[in-house]
Amino acid sequence: MHAVTEDYDPKTLGQHVLSTAALYLACGLDPQKSTLFVQSHVAAHSQLARLLGSITSVGQLKRMIQFREKAKEGEDASLTLLDYPVLMAADILLYDADLVPVGLDQKQHLELTRDIASRFNRLFGKGKDVLVLPAPYLVTETAKVMSLTDGTKKMSKSDTNDASRINLMDPPEVIRKKIKSAKTDSIRGLEFDNPARPEVHNLLTIYAVLSGKTRQEVIGECADMGYGAFKPLLAETIVNYLSPIQARYKELMSEPERLLQVIRDGRDRARVVADRTLSRASQAMGFVA
């Protein structure tokens, strides 16, 4: 339901759903431990979003970053774009989440979720918490990965310039080309945390995370490197890191029925938890059971 917030192609939507499921599994998500499902298969998401929308102000939603950016671009923003954060709140609150893994750009949405849950509990809880207030779980090193073409902007799949990001399924030659052309500077030597050199900090961070090395180890290895030596090293690190994920993805995409079974099983498990939360919220609001 988030995917249809903006223009999309109905002919490819289903394929993108399966592709996303395959990527999660290829990256190591274990369906025996995690519940993987398609949001629209669990009706409680839209139902709880409707209930939460009744206590969320339009003014609050208009202040959300995503809506402000679209409105600033002069686009004819849809109701679903305005309501997007409320649906996201329902996604989270349905499952009594204590911690939610987010990037820095999503922290505002989680804060809104907490605001909505707090307001709901205050209005309808009769002294008890009907909805669990979630806290953000931030992985500091990768809370915000920056663009390859502009170290002051977030790396984003919605960026019109494909060279700004590394896609999980980029072939090795494309990754090498993108890293080779990644923006840098003319200063000799590499360093973290210099605000005047955001691109260098970003590339070093990507290398540290994907190589499994500490910052100290990376600085010891790369401080005196020029870009001619560092960029190929970074490119090969990315290629090697993504190679098993890409191989597993291709294997999974060749078995669509297996993917469908995983998300159907997940749907059935998710419905049990989601319906229980929806019932609890509905009763607290005074709906007839």
N, C-alpha and C positions, 0 to 999 in steps of 0.2 A: 504493500500500500504506500510505502514511501517512494517507491520507484515511479509511481504514476503522478507524483507531485508536479513534475514538469513534463515537457513533451517527451514522448517515447514511442517506440515502434511496437505495436501489439504482436507483430509477427515474430519478434525476437525476444520478447519478455520471458517466455517460458524457458528458452534456451539459456538466457542469462541467469535464471534462477538455478538451473541445474549446474551451470558453470561455477556459480558462487559456492554451491554446496560441495562441488568437487574440489575447489580450491581450499575450503576449510579442512576437508578431510586430508588433502594432500599436504597441508601444512602441519598435520599431526593431531587434529581434533579427533578424539576417540568417541564414537557414538555410543559406546557402552558406558562412558562416564559423563558425557555431555549430551544434552538434548538438542538435536539439530532439526529444525522444522521451518516451514514456510509461514511467515507471519499471517498471511491472508487465509491460511487453513484453520486458524484459531480465531473464531468470531469474537471472542471475548476482548481482543485487542481494540477493535473498533467500538465495541459496546462500552468498555471502560473509558475510552477516549471521549465518548459522548458525555458520560457522566462527569468526567473531570473538566470538560469544556464548560460546564454550567457554573463552575466556580473560578474560572480563569478569565481575566480581563483582556479585551482586545488591545488595550494600551500596553499591557505587559508583553503580549505576543509581538507587537509591532517593534518593540525594542530589541528583539532577538536578532543576532548578527546576520543570519542567513536571509531573513526577510528584509532587513535594512539594506543589505547589499543589492538584492534584486530590485527593491523599490528605487534605489539610487540609480540603477542602470536604466530606469524608465520602463521596465517590463510591466506587463499587465499581470501582476501576481495573482495567483489563484487562492481560493479559500483554503485548499489543502496545504499550500505553502505556508500560509499564516498559521494554520492549525497543526503543522508538522511537529512542533515541540510537544504538543499535548498528546499526540499519538505516541511520540517517543517516550513520554512519561508513562503512558499506559503500558508500553512494551516492558518497561523496567519494573513498575509497581505490581504488575500481575504476578510476578514470580518472587515477591518478598526478598528482593536482592539486598544484601548488606553492602556489598562492594560491586562497583561497576567499572570495568576497565575502559578508560577514555583517553583520548589525546587532549591537549590543552584547548584545542578549538571546540571540543564538545563539552568542556567543563561548564559553560554557561547553561547548556541544556540540562545538565544534571542538577545545577543549582535551581533551575525552574522546577524540575521534578520534585526536589525537596520542598520547595515553596508550596507547590500544589498539594503534596502529601500532608504537609503540616497544616495547611488550611483545611483540608478534608477532615483530618483528625480533630481539629479544633471545632469544626462545625457539626460533625456527625459522630464523633467518637465517644461522647459521654464519659470523658475522662480516660478513655483507653485509646491505644493506637490501632486503628483499623488497617492502615497502610504503613508499611515499613519504610523508614527514611533511609535511602541509600547513600553511601559515601563514595567519593571517586577513588579509583585505584589507578595511580599514575606511575608508569615506568619512566623514571626521570630522564634516562638517556635518549629515549625515543618518544617522549611526550609530544614532540613536534618536529618531524623531519622536514627539512626545508627544500625548496625547489633547486634543481640543478642549474637553472638559468638566472635565479635571483635568490640569494641567500637570506633575504629579508621576508620572503613569502613562503607559505606552507606548500610542501609538495602535495599536489592534488590531482586526482583522476579527472576532475572537471576542467582542469586547465586546458585551453585550446591548443597549447603547444606541447606535443607529445615528448619533445626533448627535455621537458622540465622534470620528468619523473622516470623512475624505473618501474615498469609493469612486471608483475610476477611471471608473466609468460613471454617476456621479451627474449628473443633468441640471443645467443652469446655475441654475435657480431653487432647486433643493435645495442646491447649493453655497452660494449667496448666503444662504439661510436658516440653514444650519449655521454659517457664519462670523459672521453677524449675532448669533447666540445663543451663540457661543463664549465661554467664561469669560475674564474679564479682571479688572481691579481699578479702583479709583477714583482712582488716582494720575495726574496729568497728565504727559504726555510718555512716550516709548517708549524702551526701552533693552535691550541684550543683557546677559546674564551677571549679572543681579541675582538671587541665590537666593531672595529674598523675592517675586520676580515671575516664576515659571516659565512662566506662560501667555503673558506678553508676549514672553519670550525665544523660546518655541516659535513663536508666530505670525510674529515677525520673521524667524526662521530659515527658515520655509516660504516667506515672501515673497522673501528673498534668494536661495534656491536656485532657485525657479521663475522669478524675474525675470532671473536671471543676473547680479545685481549683487553687489558685494562688501559686506562688513559696513559698511565706511566709507561707501560710497555710500548704503546703506540708512539709516544713522544721519543722514547729511547731509540725506536726503529726509524722514525720518519722525520725528526726535527730538522735534520740537515739535508733532506731530500729536495730535489727539484720536482716540478710537476711532471717532467718527462719520465721520471722513475716512479713517482707515486701513483699517477693515474692508471698505468697498466696494472700495478699491484692491486689497486682498489677494484678495477674492472674484473680481474680474475677472481678476486675474493667474492664479488657479487655473483659471478657466473657459477662458481663452485658451490655457493650457498643455495642458489636457486635450482641447480641441476636436478637434485633428487625430487624436489617439489614438482618440477615440470614433468619429470618422468612419471611420477605417481598420478599427477593430474591427467595426463594423456591416457593412462591405464583406466582410470575411473570414468572418464568421458566415453570410453569405448563400451562401458557397461551401464547404460542409462537405467535399466530396470533395477539394478543394484542401488543406484543413487536414489531412485524413487522410493524404494523400500525403506531406505534409511530415513528419508524425510517423512514418510508415512508413519513409521514407528515413532519418530520424534513428535509428530503431530498428536498422536494418541496420548503420549506421556504429558505433553505440554497442556493439552486440554484439561486434564484432571486438575492440575495445579491452577491454571488460569480460571477455570470455571468456579473453583472454590473461592478464589480471591474476589471474582466478580460478584458472586452471591453474597459474600461478606459485605462488600461495598454497597451493593444494592439495598440490602436489608438495613444497613446503617442510615441510608438516605430515605428510608421509609417506603420503599417499593414493596408491593404485595408479592410474596414468594410464590 
